[in-house]
């Protein structure tokens, strides 16, 4: 009879969280309908797509800007505008 100890048997390594890539958003073609973002009276995104908007912005910032910058205010305005333009192309 073969007896194995549960605590000493080899375990499969669990996959951790991966990078959010938002491939479903970035793979959209121009003929597809735009994703609607609803804003409240303060101009803040609300509704069912607000999380998707923040994820897309986060992905673009990681792709386009250096993560070594410690302060958002130190990033050149032209670089921020380029990220915002791409957000508008992909979502709005």
C-alpha positions, 0 to 999 in steps of 0.5 A: 500500500502506497501512502503519501503525505499530503504536506510533502507531496509536490504542489502545483505552483499557483498562477498569480495575478497577471498584468491587465491588458484590456485586449478586448478594448484595444482590439476594437475596430473603428466600425464597432460602436463606442463604449459609453461612459456616463459622467456624474454632475462633477464630471466623474465616471459612473455607471457600468463602464467606469471600471473599464475606463480606469483600467484602460487609462492604467494600461495606457499609462504603463505602456506610454509613461515611465513607472519610475516617475514619482510624481504625476505633475512631473510628467510632460503635458504632451505625454499626458495629452498623448495618453488622453488622445489614445483613451478617447480613440479607444473608448469615447 
